[in-house]
Amino acid sequence: MSDEQPPPTSGDEPMTIAEICAEYGVSRQTLHAIRANRDTGFPAAVVAPGSTRSRYPRQAVAAYFEANPKRPGRRTDLQKGE
């Protein structure tokens, strides 16, 4: 058994959808909604030869989330019933 750690990711290493969700704390559904709306300015996917998995440029994703910070939604569990 090897205790080798994967190499640290560089600033240009593309990210998968799962990595983006984990790093920025967004759900897959939210990320899909962001990607589906062309007006958001989310970076375009980069597809590596021989792969079907979309990846996104790390620096471009970081720039997007820096310019568009997460905002919590309105709590509906505290509203009085009608």
LUMLO-723368 format. One record per residue: residue in one letter; x, y, z of N, C-alpha, C in turn. Coordinates in steps of 0.02 Angstrom, whole numbers, plus 50000, padded with zeros to 5 digits. Layout:
BEGIN
- r, neast, nnorth, nup, caeast, canorth, caup, ceast, cnorth, cup
- a, X, Y, Z, X, Y, Z, X, Y, Z .
...
//
This chain:
BEGIN
- r, neast, nnorth, nup, caeast, canorth, caup, ceast, cnorth, cup
- m, 50042, 49941, 50000, 50000, 50000, 50000, 50045, 50062, 50000 .
- s, 50029, 50110, 49960, 50069, 50169, 49953, 50036, 50228, 49988 .
- d, 50077, 50269, 50021, 50052, 50329, 50054, 50061, 50391, 50012 .
- e, 50068, 50382, 49947, 50079, 50438, 49903, 50017, 50482, 49900 .
- q, 50029, 50546, 49903, 49975, 50595, 49896, 49973, 50618, 49823 .
- p, 49915, 50635, 49796, 49914, 50662, 49729, 49950, 50728, 49727 .
- p, 49980, 50746, 49671, 50015, 50809, 49668, 49968, 50868, 49679 .
- p, 49991, 50922, 49710, 49947, 50979, 49719, 49925, 51007, 49652 .
- t, 49865, 51033, 49652, 49839, 51060, 49589, 49870, 51128, 49575 .
- s, 49886, 51139, 49513, 49915, 51203, 49493, 49858, 51251, 49479 .
- g, 49875, 51314, 49470, 49825, 51365, 49457, 49790, 51356, 49390 .
- d, 49820, 51319, 49344, 49791, 51310, 49278, 49757, 51242, 49269 .
- e, 49760, 51200, 49319, 49731, 51133, 49314, 49655, 51138, 49309 .
- p, 49627, 51108, 49256, 49553, 51111, 49249, 49517, 51074, 49306 .
- m, 49458, 51097, 49323, 49418, 51069, 49377, 49357, 51034, 49349 .
- t, 49337, 50979, 49382, 49275, 50945, 49364, 49217, 50980, 49400 .
- i, 49157, 50962, 49381, 49098, 50991, 49413, 49097, 50973, 49487 .
- a, 49114, 50911, 49504, 49115, 50890, 49574, 49166, 50930, 49614 .
- e, 49224, 50944, 49585, 49275, 50983, 49620, 49252, 51055, 49631 .
- i, 49219, 51084, 49581, 49193, 51152, 49588, 49142, 51154, 49645 .
- c, 49096, 51106, 49645, 49044, 51104, 49697, 49076, 51099, 49767 .
- a, 49125, 51055, 49774, 49157, 51046, 49839, 49197, 51107, 49860 .
- e, 49233, 51137, 49815, 49276, 51194, 49832, 49237, 51257, 49846 .
- y, 49182, 51268, 49810, 49145, 51331, 49818, 49079, 51322, 49856 .
- g, 49064, 51262, 49877, 49005, 51251, 49919, 48939, 51262, 49884 .
- v, 48936, 51244, 49820, 48873, 51250, 49783, 48849, 51180, 49765 .
- s, 48784, 51172, 49757, 48757, 51108, 49737, 48765, 51098, 49662 .
- r, 48759, 51036, 49641, 48763, 51021, 49569, 48706, 51056, 49532 .
- q, 48648, 51059, 49563, 48590, 51091, 49532, 48603, 51166, 49522 .
- t, 48631, 51198, 49573, 48647, 51270, 49567, 48699, 51281, 49514 .
- l, 48751, 51240, 49513, 48803, 51247, 49463, 48775, 51236, 49393 .
- h, 48730, 51188, 49386, 48698, 51177, 49320, 48659, 51239, 49298 .
- a, 48622, 51268, 49345, 48582, 51328, 49328, 48628, 51386, 49307 .
- i, 48684, 51393, 49342, 48732, 51445, 49324, 48760, 51432, 49254 .
- r, 48780, 51370, 49241, 48809, 51353, 49176, 48759, 51358, 49119 .
- a, 48696, 51343, 49133, 48645, 51342, 49081, 48626, 51413, 49059 .
- n, 48634, 51461, 49103, 48616, 51531, 49087, 48678, 51565, 49058 .
- r, 48677, 51578, 48994, 48736, 51608, 48961, 48751, 51678, 48986 .
- d, 48702, 51712, 49015, 48712, 51781, 49039, 48754, 51784, 49103 .
- t, 48766, 51726, 49136, 48804, 51728, 49199, 48878, 51740, 49188 .
- g, 48903, 51723, 49129, 48974, 51732, 49116, 49018, 51677, 49143 .
- f, 48988, 51619, 49160, 49027, 51563, 49185, 49073, 51539, 49130 .
- p, 49136, 51521, 49146, 49183, 51501, 49094, 49160, 51439, 49055 .
- a, 49181, 51436, 48993, 49164, 51379, 48950, 49204, 51317, 48970 .
- a, 49174, 51260, 48958, 49207, 51196, 48974, 49263, 51182, 48925 .
- v, 49313, 51146, 48950, 49368, 51123, 48909, 49365, 51047, 48911 .
- v, 49360, 51016, 48853, 49356, 50943, 48849, 49423, 50916, 48825 .
- a, 49453, 50873, 48866, 49518, 50844, 48848, 49507, 50790, 48795 .
- p, 49555, 50781, 48751, 49549, 50729, 48700, 49540, 50660, 48733 .
- g, 49492, 50623, 48709, 49479, 50556, 48735, 49438, 50554, 48799 .
- s, 49412, 50611, 48820, 49373, 50614, 48881, 49304, 50642, 48866 .
- t, 49255, 50619, 48903, 49188, 50646, 48895, 49170, 50692, 48954 .
- r, 49215, 50698, 49001, 49202, 50739, 49061, 49223, 50811, 49049 .
- s, 49176, 50856, 49058, 49191, 50927, 49051, 49232, 50950, 49110 .
- r, 49279, 50991, 49096, 49321, 51022, 49148, 49322, 51097, 49135 .
- y, 49334, 51135, 49188, 49331, 51207, 49183, 49397, 51236, 49209 .
- p, 49423, 51287, 49175, 49487, 51317, 49195, 49483, 51344, 49267 .
- r, 49528, 51321, 49310, 49527, 51338, 49381, 49529, 51414, 49393 .
- q, 49573, 51449, 49359, 49579, 51521, 49370, 49516, 51557, 49347 .
- a, 49485, 51535, 49293, 49424, 51567, 49268, 49366, 51554, 49317 .
- v, 49363, 51494, 49345, 49310, 51478, 49393, 49320, 51520, 49456 .
- a, 49382, 51526, 49479, 49397, 51566, 49539, 49377, 51639, 49527 .
- a, 49393, 51665, 49467, 49375, 51734, 49451, 49299, 51742, 49449 .
- y, 49263, 51692, 49423, 49190, 51696, 49421, 49161, 51700, 49491 .
- f, 49182, 51655, 49536, 49154, 51655, 49603, 49177, 51714, 49645 .
- e, 49235, 51743, 49628, 49256, 51804, 49662, 49212, 51863, 49642 .
- a, 49194, 51865, 49578, 49151, 51919, 49553, 49078, 51908, 49570 .
- n, 49059, 51845, 49583, 48989, 51827, 49598, 48986, 51785, 49662 .
- p, 48996, 51816, 49720, 48996, 51777, 49782, 48929, 51744, 49795 .
- k, 48931, 51689, 49832, 48869, 51654, 49850, 48827, 51699, 49895 .
- r, 48762, 51696, 49885, 48715, 51731, 49928, 48665, 51680, 49955 .
- p, 48656, 51678, 50020, 48608, 51629, 50046, 48537, 51646, 50025 .
- g, 48498, 51596, 50015, 48428, 51606, 49996, 48386, 51627, 50056 .
- r, 48327, 51648, 50043, 48281, 51669, 50096, 48253, 51608, 50131 .
- r, 48253, 51609, 50197, 48227, 51552, 50235, 48151, 51552, 50231 .
- t, 48125, 51495, 50214, 48052, 51489, 50209, 48024, 51452, 50270 .
- d, 48067, 51421, 50310, 48042, 51383, 50367, 48019, 51428, 50424 .
- l, 48036, 51492, 50422, 48017, 51538, 50475, 47954, 51578, 50459 .
- q, 47928, 51570, 50398, 47869, 51607, 50378, 47807, 51577, 50410 .
- k, 47760, 51620, 50428, 47698, 51596, 50458, 47653, 51568, 50403 .
- g, 47621, 51513, 50419, 47575, 51482, 50372, 47513, 51524, 50362 .
- e, 47481, 51517, 50307, 47421, 51557, 50292, 47359, 51522, 50316 .
//
